[in-house]
Amino acid sequence: MARSLLDDEQYKLQFAGHETFPLRYGWLNKAYDQVSHVLSEGNGDTNSVFNDESAISLFGVGKNMVVSMRHWALAAGVIHMAEADEGARIGRLMPTDFGKMLLEESDPYLEHPASLWLIHWHLASRPGRATTWYWAFNELNEPSIDRELLTDRLSRRIAALRESGRMKESRITDTTIRRDVECFVRTYLARPVSGRAVQEDNLESPLSELALLQPVGVGSAFRFRRGPKPTLSDEVFLFGLLAFWRQLYPTRREFSVEAITHEPGGPGRVFLLDEESVADRLASAADLTGGAIRWDESTGMRQVYAHDLDAIVPLDLLRGIYRRTLTARAA
């Protein structure tokens, strides 16, 4: 059943756009706020947020970082490019419902672990603006890797896509691939803390807090940390499962633990969960969804069944996480 979304022509593949900068603290909130502000002012030209000369002083970063902020806000799903109006060359940048839930209603400063897992899901679950992120989590199967191995494997995959006619982009050079790999590693691999400068670098990307990449030994090698994820809430797992189910397999009525664990684009691959961890999450699905998803292991097959997926509102699942946190703090 396994299929790679890299071979699906509905996804436009991109291997650049971040200007070598990984996602940084505060970027998503600032980008979302400015796009929302322009809309509220009635200007309508949200593309000017990142294109005007004033963007440098507005965000307090250099021109390349402004471009990177726009890239990550789009890749993380907090803003999106709407369809172009008649006569317009490109569409307007618009806030998404997900962005509003996360950055307006719930956690603008990404203080809750669920927020980081949700951003990771948007980067790694589908190819697009962060294609290397999707490829690394969903296709790469190496016990130990380093930057050179990642670059070699990714170069081969891109060559295969070109050979099949799937990708005709000729501007993806070896340098582009190396920079994308380096940015990917810096997104997730926290640097050792040994001094003030390194401490600041260590906080470069919030997603390093997820510890999905871990150093191996004292060299440059690292590995993906597969297994239980204590900071991953069941609601975020279900959010990923619903997106996987509805978008990729809308006519399916059931899934096995094995499929959810290993299928590209599924929560098992994206969140680096093993089969037992996935089974534990699925066992709570019925309670969290009011029976819309049902778990059954009576026959020894360990499967989930879709009873009424349309009854589930994914963003409401997520809002419950933040409501509980506020209630706990108030108590």
N, C-alpha and C positions, 0 to 999 in steps of 0.2 A: 504493500500500500504506500510505502514511503515515496514521496515525490519532493523535488526541490523547487521552491518558488523562484529560484534564479532562472529556471527554464520557462517560467510562465510569463508570457509577453504582456500581461496586464500591468506588470511592475516595471517601471523605468529604473534602471540600475545606475547608481551614482557612486563614484569612488573618490570624491573630493568635495570641497565646499566649506570645510571647517577651517581652512587656512592654517592648518597644522595645530590649531588650539583645541584641546579637549574641552568638553562642557565644564564651565566653572560655576562656583556658587554665585547666586544672585542673577545670573544671566537670564534665565527663563522668566523670572518675575519681572525684571526690567523690560524685556522685550514684550511680554504680554501686556504689561501696564501701558506702555507707550502706544501700542496698536489700539488698545481699548480707548485710550485717551483721545486719540485722533478721531476715532469713530464718534465718541461722545460729543466732541466739539463740532461735529457736522462737516468736517473737512472732506472726509471720504477717501483722500489719497493716502492710504495707509502705507503704501510702498515708500513714501517719502521718509518714513520713520528711519529707515536704514540707508536710504540713498542720498539724502540731502547732506550738504557740507556740515550742517549743524549737528548731525548725528554724532560726530566725534566728541563735541563738547556736551551733548545731551547725555551720552552714556559714560563719558569720562574715560574712554579707551581709544586706541588707535584705529585707523580705518580698517585694517585687516581683522581686528577683533570685532568690529561692528558687523562685518560680513559673517564672521563666525557665529555671533549671537543670533543672527537671523537664521542661519543654517540649523543651529541646535534647537531653536524654538519651533521650527517646522518639523525637524526630525523627531522631536519629543512629543509632537502632537498637541502643543498648547496653542498654536496658531496654524492656519492652513491657507492655501492659495485658492480663493474662490474662482469659479469660472469667469472668464473675461466677458464683460458686457459687449454688446454689438459695437464694432468699430474700435474697441480697445485692444492693445497689443497683448497685455497680460491682465490677469485678474487681480483683485485687491487682496491684501492680507487681512484675514479675519480671525478673531478669537474662536476657539472651538468650545464645545460644551465641556469637554474634558478639562481644558485649560481653565474655564470658569470655575468648575467644581474644585479643582486643585488649588489654583492660585488666587482666586477671589474668595471662595467660601471656606476653604479648609486649611491650607498649609502653604502660604506664600513663600516662606523661607525654607521649605523642605526640611523641617525638623523631625518629621515622623518617618520611620523606616519605610512605611507603605508607599510614601511619595517617591522614594528612590527606586523601589521595585517597579513602580508604575512607569517611571521614565525609562528604566531599563527595558521593560516590556515593549514600549513603543519603538525603541531603537533596534531591538534584536529580534522581534517576532516576524517582521516583514522586510523584504529587501526594498530599497528606495534610496533615500538620502543617506542612509547609513548601511549600505549593502555589505560592507566588510563585517559589520557587527552581526548581521543576520548569518552570513556565511560561517563566521567563527563559532557561533553558538549552535548552529543547526546542521552543519555539514562536517566540521572538523572533528576527527576522531583520533587524536594523538595523546598518549599518556603524558608526554612531556614535550614542551615546545619552547622555541625562542623566536626572536624577531626574524632571523634568517629563514627558519623553517616556515614560519607564517607567510613570509614574503614569497618563498618558493611555491608553497601550496596554493596561495591565492593567485599567483601568476599563471600557474597551470590551469586553474579553474577559469580564469578570464580567457586564456587561450582556447579552451574547449568551448566556451560560449561564443567566441568569435568564429571558430571553425564550424559550429552548428548553424551559424547565421543569426543566432539570438541577439548578439551584440555587435553593432557595426561601428561603435565609437573607436576612433583611431588615436585619440589624444591621450588615452590612458597609457602612460609610459611607465618604465620601471621605477622612476623617481616618484610618480604619483602613487604607485602601489606601496612603495616603502614608507612614504609619508602617511598613508592611510593606516598601515600596520602600526607605525609608531604612535599615531594618535589613538588608535584602538587600545594599545597596551597602556598608554598613559591614562586612559579613561578609567581603567579598572585596577591597575597594579599600583598599590600604594608604595611609595618609596620608603626605605628605612629612615627613621628619625635619628639624626645625629648632628644637631646644630640648628641654629635659627633659620638659615637659608633653606636647608633641606626640609625643615618643618613647614615652611610656607609652601614649598613645592609639593609636599605630601598632601596638602589640603587642596591641591589644584582642581581635582574633579570630585564632586560629591559621590559619584558612583564607586569610587574606590572603597567607600565604607561597606559596600556589599561583600567585599572579600571574595569575589568570584574568580579572580586570578591570584595564585599564591606562588611565591618564589620557591624554587627547588634547589636546595643546597646553597652554595656561596657564589655560584656563577650567574649567568644571565638567563638561565632556563626558568620556566615557570609552568604551572599546570592549572587547568580548570578545576575548581573545587566542587565536585559533584557530591550530593548527599542531602541530608536534612538542612533546612534553612529556618532556624528559629525565629528570625525577624520577618519572615514572609508570612503575612496573614492569610487565612483561608479565603477571605474575600478577594484579595488580589489574585490569588491562584484561580479562583472561580471567574474573575474578570477575564483573565487570560484564556481560560478554558472556553468561556462563552464566545470570545472573539474568534478563537481557533475553530470552534464548532460551526458558528453561524457563517463565517466568511469563507472557510475552505471546504466545509462538508455540510452544507445546509440541508441536504436530504437524508443524512444519516440519522438513525434513531438510537444507536448505541456505540459505545467505545470501550475497548478493553484497557486495563491498566497499562499493558505493554505498549499499545498504540499511543496513549497520551504521554507516556514517558519518552518514547523514542521518535515519534513522528516529527519531521521538520515543521517549525512554526507552532508547535504545541507547547504547553506550559512546562512539560517535563524537560524538554531540550532548552528552552529559553531560560528557565530558572535553575537549570542544572540539578534536577531532582532525580533520585533513584526510584525504582519501582515501589519500594515500601513506603517511601515518603509520599509518592503520588497516591498510593492506596489510602494512606492515613488522611490525606486531604479530601479524597473523594467520599470517604465515609461520613463526612460532615456536610456533604452537599445537599442532602435532602432537607436538613434542618435550616440551612441558610437560605434555601430557595423555596421554602414552603412546599416541598414535594415536587417542584417543577423539574428537578433532576433527581433521579432515584438511583441508589447504589445497591448492588446485589452481588453477593459472593456465595449464595446458597448452593450453586452448582459447582463451585470451585473455580469459576472462570473470572471472577472479579471484574465486573463491568458496571458502567453507568448508563442509564437510559434516559432519553429525553421524553419527559411527560408533557411539559408545556414550556418550552424555551421562551416563547413570546411573552410569557407572564413575568419574566425576569427583567428588571431595569438595571443594567450593569452599574451605572453611576450611582444609583441608590444603594447598591451593595457597598460601594466605596464610601459613600457618605456615612454609613453606619460605623466605619472604622474611626473616623474623626469625631463623630458624636460621642462614642464611648470614651475617647481620650479626653474630651472636654468634661464629660461627666466625672471621670476619675479625678481630674485635676480639681474640679469644684468640690469634690468630697474631701 
